[in-house]
Amino acid sequence: MTIKLICLDADDTLWHNMRHFHATEAALLALIEPFAARDIARERLNACEARNLKLYGYGAKGFTLSMIETAIELADDPLPKAVIADILEAGRALLSHPVELFEGIADTLEQLADRGRLVLVTKGDLLHQEAKLAASGLGDRFSGIEIVSDKTADTFRRLFAREGVAPEEAVMAGDSLRSDINPALDAGAWAAFIPQEGAWSHEHAPLPAEHPRFCQLRNLAELPGWIDAIA
């Protein structure tokens, strides 16, 4: 078996992401603590995010809108303008935080490039994802960039067709079972799960531990060795 295409997630696979969302969430909970207990506010925010995904999609902008909506639902009527302004400022900070690469990512990408074409497959707001990729300095490492609204098996099937590879000649690596691993496996590819602490509950899914094309790695640096084992 020869692997020709290596697909990589971006957020929380190449660089830190959820730590910034958690910090922004904490800021919101502090702002609306006069109106609602933190556990109640967190539960309402999670429900609001899930409800709004089909409207706003994934990313910091949709998260900011969900924070405002949650505050309006929980706060006194009317919600003070100062609170709305502070939530918007927290959203702007989330959109502009520095990109922090995981340790050794550049070296790992060099090793992976020796084993196949690299394609970045990420979801979220187009402008924000493009800005993070530019800030990362990793853009020229990839032969293709796919920024999508969501990742499904059809997303990967179309990608493999465009790249001219059979599904069994492709690997997908990422931190989300729901978005990275299960869709790639359903499309017939190999998939490497690299879990990260603090993952969003929406991205949880059953672990496909018995699937013959699945593995779980401790970090991305282990991916070249797994690909060599496949070959």
KEVOGU-50414 format. One record per residue (C-alpha): residue number from 1; residue in three letters; x, y, z. Coordinates in Angstrom, 1 decimal. Layout:
N
+-----+-----+--------+--------+--------+
|   i |  aa |      x |      y |      z |
+-----+-----+--------+--------+--------+
| NUM | Ala |      X |      Y |      Z |
...
+-----+-----+--------+--------+--------+
//
This chain:
231
+-----+-----+--------+--------+--------+
|   i |  aa |      x |      y |      z |
+-----+-----+--------+--------+--------+
|   1 | Met |    0.0 |    0.0 |    0.0 |
|   2 | Thr |    1.4 |    3.4 |   -1.0 |
|   3 | Ile |    0.1 |    6.6 |    0.6 |
|   4 | Lys |    0.0 |    9.4 |   -1.9 |
|   5 | Leu |   -2.1 |   12.1 |   -0.1 |
|   6 | Ile |   -1.8 |   13.3 |    3.5 |
|   7 | Cys |   -4.6 |   15.4 |    4.7 |
|   8 | Leu |   -4.2 |   17.4 |    7.9 |
|   9 | Asp |   -6.5 |   19.4 |   10.1 |
|  10 | Ala |   -5.4 |   22.8 |   11.3 |
|  11 | Asp |   -7.0 |   23.9 |   14.6 |
|  12 | Asp |   -5.6 |   21.9 |   17.5 |
|  13 | Thr |   -3.6 |   19.7 |   15.1 |
|  14 | Leu |   -1.1 |   22.2 |   13.8 |
|  15 | Trp |   -1.7 |   25.1 |   16.3 |
|  16 | His |   -3.5 |   25.7 |   19.5 |
|  17 | Asn |   -7.1 |   26.8 |   19.2 |
|  18 | Met |   -9.6 |   25.6 |   21.9 |
|  19 | Arg |   -7.5 |   27.2 |   24.7 |
|  20 | His |   -8.4 |   30.6 |   23.2 |
|  21 | Phe |  -12.1 |   29.6 |   23.0 |
|  22 | His |  -12.0 |   28.5 |   26.6 |
|  23 | Ala |  -10.5 |   31.8 |   27.7 |
|  24 | Thr |  -13.1 |   33.7 |   25.8 |
|  25 | Glu |  -15.9 |   31.6 |   27.3 |
|  26 | Ala |  -14.4 |   32.3 |   30.8 |
|  27 | Ala |  -14.5 |   36.0 |   30.0 |
|  28 | Leu |  -18.2 |   35.8 |   29.1 |
|  29 | Leu |  -19.1 |   33.8 |   32.2 |
|  30 | Ala |  -17.5 |   36.5 |   34.4 |
|  31 | Leu |  -19.4 |   39.2 |   32.5 |
|  32 | Ile |  -22.8 |   37.6 |   33.1 |
|  33 | Glu |  -22.1 |   36.2 |   36.5 |
|  34 | Pro |  -24.3 |   38.9 |   38.1 |
|  35 | Phe |  -27.2 |   37.4 |   36.1 |
|  36 | Ala |  -26.6 |   33.7 |   36.1 |
|  37 | Ala |  -24.4 |   31.1 |   37.8 |
|  38 | Arg |  -21.4 |   29.9 |   35.7 |
|  39 | Asp |  -22.6 |   26.3 |   35.3 |
|  40 | Ile |  -26.0 |   27.5 |   34.1 |
|  41 | Ala |  -24.5 |   30.1 |   31.7 |
|  42 | Arg |  -22.1 |   27.5 |   30.3 |
|  43 | Glu |  -24.9 |   25.0 |   29.6 |
|  44 | Arg |  -27.0 |   27.7 |   27.9 |
|  45 | Leu |  -24.0 |   28.8 |   25.8 |
|  46 | Asn |  -23.3 |   25.3 |   24.7 |
|  47 | Ala |  -27.0 |   24.8 |   23.7 |
|  48 | Cys |  -27.0 |   28.2 |   21.9 |
|  49 | Glu |  -23.9 |   27.3 |   19.9 |
|  50 | Ala |  -25.3 |   23.9 |   18.9 |
|  51 | Arg |  -28.6 |   25.6 |   17.8 |
|  52 | Asn |  -26.8 |   28.2 |   15.8 |
|  53 | Leu |  -24.3 |   26.0 |   13.9 |
|  54 | Lys |  -26.6 |   25.6 |   10.9 |
|  55 | Leu |  -26.9 |   29.4 |   10.7 |
|  56 | Tyr |  -23.5 |   30.7 |   11.6 |
|  57 | Gly |  -21.3 |   27.7 |   11.0 |
|  58 | Tyr |  -18.1 |   27.1 |   12.9 |
|  59 | Gly |  -15.6 |   29.7 |   14.1 |
|  60 | Ala |  -15.0 |   32.7 |   16.3 |
|  61 | Lys |  -17.6 |   35.0 |   14.6 |
|  62 | Gly |  -20.5 |   32.5 |   15.2 |
|  63 | Phe |  -19.2 |   32.0 |   18.7 |
|  64 | Thr |  -19.3 |   35.7 |   19.4 |
|  65 | Leu |  -22.9 |   35.9 |   18.2 |
|  66 | Ser |  -23.9 |   33.0 |   20.4 |
|  67 | Met |  -22.2 |   34.7 |   23.4 |
|  68 | Ile |  -24.3 |   37.8 |   22.8 |
|  69 | Glu |  -27.5 |   35.7 |   22.4 |
|  70 | Thr |  -26.8 |   33.8 |   25.6 |
|  71 | Ala |  -26.2 |   37.0 |   27.5 |
|  72 | Ile |  -29.5 |   38.5 |   26.3 |
|  73 | Glu |  -31.3 |   35.3 |   27.3 |
|  74 | Leu |  -29.8 |   35.2 |   30.8 |
|  75 | Ala |  -29.4 |   38.9 |   31.8 |
|  76 | Asp |  -31.8 |   41.5 |   33.0 |
|  77 | Asp |  -33.9 |   43.3 |   30.3 |
|  78 | Pro |  -32.4 |   45.2 |   28.7 |
|  79 | Leu |  -28.8 |   43.9 |   28.6 |
|  80 | Pro |  -26.5 |   46.7 |   29.5 |
|  81 | Lys |  -24.7 |   48.2 |   26.5 |
|  82 | Ala |  -21.4 |   47.9 |   28.4 |
|  83 | Val |  -21.8 |   44.1 |   28.6 |
|  84 | Ile |  -22.4 |   43.9 |   24.9 |
|  85 | Ala |  -19.4 |   46.0 |   24.2 |
|  86 | Asp |  -17.2 |   43.8 |   26.4 |
|  87 | Ile |  -18.5 |   40.6 |   24.7 |
|  88 | Leu |  -17.7 |   42.1 |   21.3 |
|  89 | Glu |  -14.2 |   43.0 |   22.5 |
|  90 | Ala |  -13.7 |   39.4 |   23.7 |
|  91 | Gly |  -14.8 |   38.2 |   20.3 |
|  92 | Arg |  -12.3 |   40.5 |   18.6 |
|  93 | Ala |   -9.6 |   39.2 |   20.8 |
|  94 | Leu |  -10.5 |   35.7 |   19.8 |
|  95 | Leu |  -10.2 |   36.6 |   16.2 |
|  96 | Ser |   -6.8 |   38.3 |   16.6 |
|  97 | His |   -4.9 |   36.0 |   19.0 |
|  98 | Pro |   -1.4 |   35.0 |   17.9 |
|  99 | Val |   -1.0 |   31.6 |   16.2 |
| 100 | Glu |    0.9 |   29.2 |   18.4 |
| 101 | Leu |    2.2 |   26.2 |   16.6 |
| 102 | Phe |    2.6 |   22.9 |   18.4 |
| 103 | Glu |    6.2 |   22.0 |   19.1 |
| 104 | Gly |    8.1 |   20.5 |   16.2 |
| 105 | Ile |    5.3 |   21.0 |   13.6 |
| 106 | Ala |    7.6 |   22.4 |   10.9 |
| 107 | Asp |   10.0 |   19.5 |   11.1 |
| 108 | Thr |    7.1 |   17.0 |   11.1 |
| 109 | Leu |    5.6 |   18.6 |    8.0 |
| 110 | Glu |    9.0 |   18.2 |    6.2 |
| 111 | Gln |    9.0 |   14.5 |    7.1 |
| 112 | Leu |    5.4 |   14.1 |    5.9 |
| 113 | Ala |    6.1 |   15.9 |    2.6 |
| 114 | Asp |    8.7 |   13.2 |    1.8 |
| 115 | Arg |    5.9 |   10.7 |    2.0 |
| 116 | Gly |    3.1 |   12.3 |    0.0 |
| 117 | Arg |    1.3 |   15.5 |   -1.1 |
| 118 | Leu |    0.1 |   17.6 |    1.9 |
| 119 | Val |   -3.4 |   19.1 |    1.8 |
| 120 | Leu |   -4.8 |   21.2 |    4.7 |
| 121 | Val |   -8.4 |   20.4 |    5.4 |
| 122 | Thr |  -10.0 |   22.7 |    7.9 |
| 123 | Lys |  -13.4 |   24.1 |    8.6 |
| 124 | Gly |  -14.6 |   27.4 |    9.9 |
| 125 | Asp |  -14.8 |   31.1 |    8.8 |
| 126 | Leu |  -12.9 |   31.5 |    5.5 |
| 127 | Leu |  -11.3 |   34.9 |    6.4 |
| 128 | His |  -10.2 |   33.8 |    9.9 |
| 129 | Gln |   -8.8 |   30.5 |    8.7 |
| 130 | Glu |   -6.9 |   32.2 |    5.9 |
| 131 | Ala |   -5.5 |   34.7 |    8.4 |
| 132 | Lys |   -4.4 |   32.0 |   10.8 |
| 133 | Leu |   -2.7 |   30.0 |    8.0 |
| 134 | Ala |   -0.9 |   33.1 |    6.8 |
| 135 | Ala |    0.2 |   33.9 |   10.4 |
| 136 | Ser |    1.4 |   30.3 |   10.9 |
| 137 | Gly |    4.0 |   30.6 |    8.1 |
| 138 | Leu |    3.0 |   27.0 |    7.0 |
| 139 | Gly |    1.0 |   27.8 |    3.9 |
| 140 | Asp |    3.7 |   27.0 |    1.4 |
| 141 | Arg |    4.1 |   23.5 |    2.9 |
| 142 | Phe |    0.8 |   22.4 |    1.4 |
| 143 | Ser |   -0.1 |   21.6 |   -2.2 |
| 144 | Gly |   -3.7 |   22.3 |   -1.5 |
| 145 | Ile |   -5.9 |   24.2 |    1.0 |
| 146 | Glu |   -9.5 |   23.2 |    1.7 |
| 147 | Ile |  -11.5 |   25.5 |    4.0 |
| 148 | Val |  -15.0 |   24.1 |    4.3 |
| 149 | Ser |  -18.1 |   24.8 |    6.3 |
| 150 | Asp |  -18.2 |   21.2 |    7.6 |
| 151 | Lys |  -16.3 |   17.9 |    7.0 |
| 152 | Thr |  -18.3 |   15.0 |    5.7 |
| 153 | Ala |  -17.5 |   11.8 |    3.9 |
| 154 | Asp |  -18.5 |   13.5 |    0.7 |
| 155 | Thr |  -16.0 |   16.3 |    1.5 |
| 156 | Phe |  -13.2 |   13.7 |    1.4 |
| 157 | Arg |  -14.6 |   11.8 |   -1.6 |
| 158 | Arg |  -14.6 |   15.0 |   -3.7 |
| 159 | Leu |  -11.1 |   15.9 |   -2.4 |
| 160 | Phe |   -9.7 |   12.5 |   -3.3 |
| 161 | Ala |  -11.3 |   12.7 |   -6.8 |
| 162 | Arg |   -9.8 |   16.1 |   -7.4 |
| 163 | Glu |   -6.4 |   15.0 |   -6.3 |
| 164 | Gly |   -6.6 |   11.8 |   -8.4 |
| 165 | Val |   -6.0 |    9.3 |   -5.6 |
| 166 | Ala |   -8.0 |    6.3 |   -4.5 |
| 167 | Pro |   -9.3 |    6.6 |   -0.9 |
| 168 | Glu |   -7.0 |    3.9 |    0.3 |
| 169 | Glu |   -4.1 |    6.0 |   -0.9 |
| 170 | Ala |   -5.0 |    8.9 |    1.5 |
| 171 | Val |   -4.6 |    9.6 |    5.2 |
| 172 | Met |   -6.4 |   12.1 |    7.3 |
| 173 | Ala |   -5.0 |   13.3 |   10.7 |
| 174 | Gly |   -6.8 |   15.5 |   13.2 |
| 175 | Asp |   -8.1 |   16.0 |   16.7 |
| 176 | Ser |  -11.8 |   15.5 |   16.0 |
| 177 | Leu |  -13.5 |   12.1 |   15.8 |
| 178 | Arg |  -16.6 |   13.7 |   14.4 |
| 179 | Ser |  -15.0 |   16.0 |   11.8 |
| 180 | Asp |  -11.7 |   14.4 |   10.9 |
| 181 | Ile |  -11.7 |   10.7 |   11.7 |
| 182 | Asn |  -15.1 |    9.2 |   11.0 |
| 183 | Pro |  -15.8 |   11.1 |    7.8 |
| 184 | Ala |  -12.4 |   10.1 |    6.4 |
| 185 | Leu |  -12.9 |    6.4 |    7.4 |
| 186 | Asp |  -16.4 |    6.5 |    5.8 |
| 187 | Ala |  -14.8 |    7.8 |    2.6 |
| 188 | Gly |  -12.4 |    4.8 |    2.6 |
| 189 | Ala |   -9.3 |    6.5 |    3.7 |
| 190 | Trp |   -6.9 |    5.9 |    6.6 |
| 191 | Ala |   -7.3 |    8.1 |    9.7 |
| 192 | Ala |   -5.1 |    9.1 |   12.6 |
| 193 | Phe |   -6.7 |   10.5 |   15.7 |
| 194 | Ile |   -4.6 |   12.9 |   17.7 |
| 195 | Pro |   -6.7 |   14.0 |   20.7 |
| 196 | Gln |   -6.1 |   17.3 |   22.5 |
| 197 | Glu |   -7.1 |   18.3 |   26.0 |
| 198 | Gly |  -10.1 |   20.6 |   26.2 |
| 199 | Ala |  -11.8 |   19.4 |   23.0 |
| 200 | Trp |  -15.2 |   20.8 |   22.3 |
| 201 | Ser |  -18.0 |   18.4 |   23.3 |
| 202 | His |  -19.7 |   18.8 |   19.9 |
| 203 | Glu |  -16.7 |   17.1 |   18.2 |
| 204 | His |  -16.9 |   14.0 |   20.4 |
| 205 | Ala |  -18.0 |   10.7 |   18.8 |
| 206 | Pro |  -17.5 |    6.9 |   19.4 |
| 207 | Leu |  -13.9 |    5.8 |   19.0 |
| 208 | Pro |  -13.6 |    3.5 |   16.0 |
| 209 | Ala |  -11.0 |    1.4 |   17.7 |
| 210 | Glu |  -11.6 |   -1.8 |   15.8 |
| 211 | His |  -11.5 |   -0.1 |   12.3 |
| 212 | Pro |   -8.6 |   -1.6 |   10.3 |
| 213 | Arg |   -7.6 |    1.8 |    8.9 |
| 214 | Phe |   -7.7 |    3.7 |   12.2 |
| 215 | Cys |   -5.1 |    4.5 |   14.8 |
| 216 | Gln |   -4.7 |    6.9 |   17.7 |
| 217 | Leu |   -1.4 |    8.8 |   18.1 |
| 218 | Arg |    0.0 |   10.9 |   20.9 |
| 219 | Asn |    1.1 |   13.7 |   18.6 |
| 220 | Leu |    1.5 |   14.6 |   14.9 |
| 221 | Ala |    5.2 |   13.7 |   15.1 |
| 222 | Glu |    4.2 |   10.0 |   15.2 |
| 223 | Leu |    2.3 |   10.2 |   11.9 |
| 224 | Pro |    5.3 |    9.7 |    9.6 |
| 225 | Gly |    6.1 |    6.4 |   11.4 |
| 226 | Trp |    2.5 |    5.2 |   11.1 |
| 227 | Ile |    2.4 |    6.0 |    7.4 |
| 228 | Asp |    5.7 |    4.0 |    7.0 |
| 229 | Ala |    4.0 |    1.1 |    8.7 |
| 230 | Ile |    1.0 |    1.3 |    6.3 |
| 231 | Ala |    3.4 |    1.2 |    3.3 |
+-----+-----+--------+--------+--------+
//
